[in-house]
Each structure stands twice: as structure tokens, then as C-alpha cells.
Amino acid sequence: MSMLLELKDVRAGYGETVVLEGVSLALKAGQAISVLGRNGVGKSTLLNTVLGLTTLHSGSIVYQGKGVEKMPSHKRATAGLGLVPQEREIFPSLSVEENLKVAVAPGTWTLEAVYELFPRLKQRHRNMGNQLSGGEQQMLAIGRALIGNPKVLLLDEPFEGLAPVIVDMLVEAFNRLRQSSDMGIVLVEQHAELALELTENTIVLDRGHISWQGVSQDLLNDPARLAQLIGLDLA
Ligand SMILES: Nc1ncnc2c1ncn2[C@@H]1O[C@H](COP(=O)(O)OP(=O)(O)OP(=O)(O)O)[C@@H](O)[C@H]1O
């Protein structure tokens, strides 16, 4: 089966600073991959590089069989690479519904479908972006990516800083999302055990290099190895 997204030996960073030092990754439709690692090892940089928001020094980024290295970020987004950034980037002075509508692209993810996935957003549809809890903001950030009907969903620490009950809601939504679509998903997470449970494959980054890659379940079954790879930041 052909790959949806492939990174080959990517070296990238910010200006002359190189953060990723030769990272490769392959994602198929319907597959989810976790990206784990300690703080500052380059996880967000990896997602940002897929979107063209960093400086690519060398290597290739192949999406649906075509190199997108020179494609501007907004075109990568409309071509189906959907990023949910760590900062969420909700428009504070737009309502929930307006935040969603600015991102609409044709496809199965309509406003109704997003509201069905996150009923909380429907209840709050008139609230302004700055009148939402952290969990609601995260639902909105994910909903806004989905309504653009991406083929690849890049999630940057979606569970960060959220109460356990909200994390449970998001996990349930994540599982429903996976059952109903063949999107490829790249999940950057600090909650390592949770991420391993939610994905088939995993890469662990250490200072811009891949220090482990394989089947998520294998790492979940080996807590000593996991602790060695990512330190004490266990979920
Ligand atoms: N806009 C930027 N300009 C320059 N350097 C940056 C920028 N963003 C991140 N960095 C640096 O790149 C390195 C990797 O950061 P990155 O955010 O990718 O790590 P991370 O693994 O996602 O960490 P965290 O879990 O803390 O978000 C860090 O040394 C960071 O200081």
C-alpha cells in the first residue's frame, strides 16, 4: 500500500539552527503514529516541518506521492495536511461557530458532523473564543482542523493541561474519529502511555534523532524501556 505521508532523512529547524537531524517517518491512510520524547527534543518542530513552518535544510516530505518541500504552508493545509497546534490558536473575538466556519472545506466533516463529535461545541456555539475552557478550546481546535477535511491530522499535545474527565472525553472522540475515517494521524504527546494505547506505531525522538521506532504495544509492554527513553514524564 502506498504511503500517505513520508518524511525521508529530514533535517530542519529555525533559520540556521538545526533541530531535526535526519528524521524519517512513513504514515499510511487509517494509521496513527505517536511521536514521543522529552521536552524540547523536536516533536513540535516535526509537525511544523510537515506544514512548512520551519526551515528545511535537507531531506524530503512526500505527501500523496508528491514532494511538497517547496509548497507554501497554506497550500499544504488546503491540500489536506491539518495541524492542531499546541497553542490551539483559537480566534478570541470570533464565536465557536465562526471559528469553525473560517476553516470549512468540502468533505464529510461538516459543521453538523463536528457538533456530533463534540456536543459541547454545539452547546457553546455562540460563545466567543475567549469564553471557553481549556478543554473546549481544544475541542474547537480539533474541530476546526476536521472541518477542513484533512487527509492527515497532526495533533500537537492535544491532552496537555486538561482535567482527566476532559481527557477522557477527547480520547472517546479520538476513538470515534478513527472508526469513522481513514485519516492518517500523527500524535505528539507527553502522556506517553495514553499515546501508545491510541496508536499503532511510535517514534521516540531524542535531541532531533529517532531513538526508538516500532509497534506502540511493544513499548507499552516494556515500561523500563519506555522510562529509559523518555525519562520520568510518564502519564
Ligand atoms: N520558533 C523557534 N525558533 C527557534 N528555536 C525554536 C523555535 N521553536 C522551538 N525552538 C527550539 O527547537 C527545539 C525543539 O523544540 P520543539 O518545540 O520542537 O520541542 P518539543 O519536543 O515539541 O518540546 P515540548 O514538549 O516542550 O513542546 C528547542 O530547543 C526549542 O527551543
The ligand as an SDF file (V2000), in Angstrom:
LIG
                    3D

 31 33  0  0  0  0  0  0  0  0999 V2000
   10.4070   29.3430   16.6790 N   0  0  0  0  0  0  0  0  0  0  0  0
   11.5670   28.8450   17.1300 C   0  0  0  0  0  0  0  0  0  0  0  0
   12.7420   29.4650   16.8780 N   0  0  0  0  0  0  0  0  0  0  0  0
   13.9140   28.9540   17.3170 C   0  0  0  0  0  0  0  0  0  0  0  0
   14.0250   27.8140   18.0250 N   0  0  0  0  0  0  0  0  0  0  0  0
   12.9030   27.1680   18.3210 C   0  0  0  0  0  0  0  0  0  0  0  0
   11.6210   27.6360   17.8940 C   0  0  0  0  0  0  0  0  0  0  0  0
   10.6770   26.7630   18.3390 N   0  0  0  0  0  0  0  0  0  0  0  0
   11.3470   25.8030   19.0090 C   0  0  0  0  0  0  0  0  0  0  0  0
   12.6800   26.0410   19.0030 N   0  0  0  0  0  0  0  0  0  0  0  0
   13.7160   25.1800   19.5950 C   0  0  0  0  0  0  0  0  0  0  0  0
   13.7110   23.9390   18.9470 O   0  0  0  0  0  0  0  0  0  0  0  0
   13.9600   22.8750   19.8760 C   0  0  0  0  0  0  0  0  0  0  0  0
   12.8550   21.8460   19.7570 C   0  0  0  0  0  0  0  0  0  0  0  0
   11.6190   22.4270   20.1820 O   0  0  0  0  0  0  0  0  0  0  0  0
   10.2210   21.6980   19.9860 P   0  0  0  0  0  0  0  0  0  0  0  0
    9.1740   22.6640   20.3930 O   0  0  0  0  0  0  0  0  0  0  0  0
   10.1470   21.0890   18.6430 O   0  0  0  0  0  0  0  0  0  0  0  0
   10.3290   20.5310   21.0570 O   0  0  0  0  0  0  0  0  0  0  0  0
    9.2130   19.5910   21.6420 P   0  0  0  0  0  0  0  0  0  0  0  0
    9.7970   18.2380   21.6560 O   0  0  0  0  0  0  0  0  0  0  0  0
    7.9440   19.7920   20.9160 O   0  0  0  0  0  0  0  0  0  0  0  0
    9.1090   20.1230   23.1220 O   0  0  0  0  0  0  0  0  0  0  0  0
    7.8420   20.4640   24.0460 P   0  0  0  0  0  0  0  0  0  0  0  0
    7.3500   19.1720   24.5320 O   0  0  0  0  0  0  0  0  0  0  0  0
    8.4650   21.2800   25.1260 O   0  0  0  0  0  0  0  0  0  0  0  0
    6.8690   21.2240   23.1980 O   0  0  0  0  0  0  0  0  0  0  0  0
   14.0700   23.5240   21.2350 C   0  0  0  0  0  0  0  0  0  0  0  0
   15.4450   23.6630   21.5400 O   0  0  0  0  0  0  0  0  0  0  0  0
   13.4190   24.8610   21.0480 C   0  0  0  0  0  0  0  0  0  0  0  0
   13.9870   25.8140   21.9190 O   0  0  0  0  0  0  0  0  0  0  0  0
  1  2  1  0
  2  3  1  0
  2  7  2  0
  3  4  2  0
  4  5  1  0
  5  6  2  0
  6  7  1  0
  6 10  1  0
  7  8  1  0
  8  9  2  0
  9 10  1  0
 10 11  1  0
 11 12  1  0
 11 30  1  0
 12 13  1  0
 13 14  1  0
 13 28  1  0
 14 15  1  0
 15 16  1  0
 16 17  2  0
 16 18  1  0
 16 19  1  0
 19 20  1  0
 20 21  2  0
 20 22  1  0
 20 23  1  0
 23 24  1  0
 24 25  2  0
 24 26  1  0
 24 27  1  0
 28 29  1  0
 28 30  1  0
 30 31  1  0
M  END
$$$$
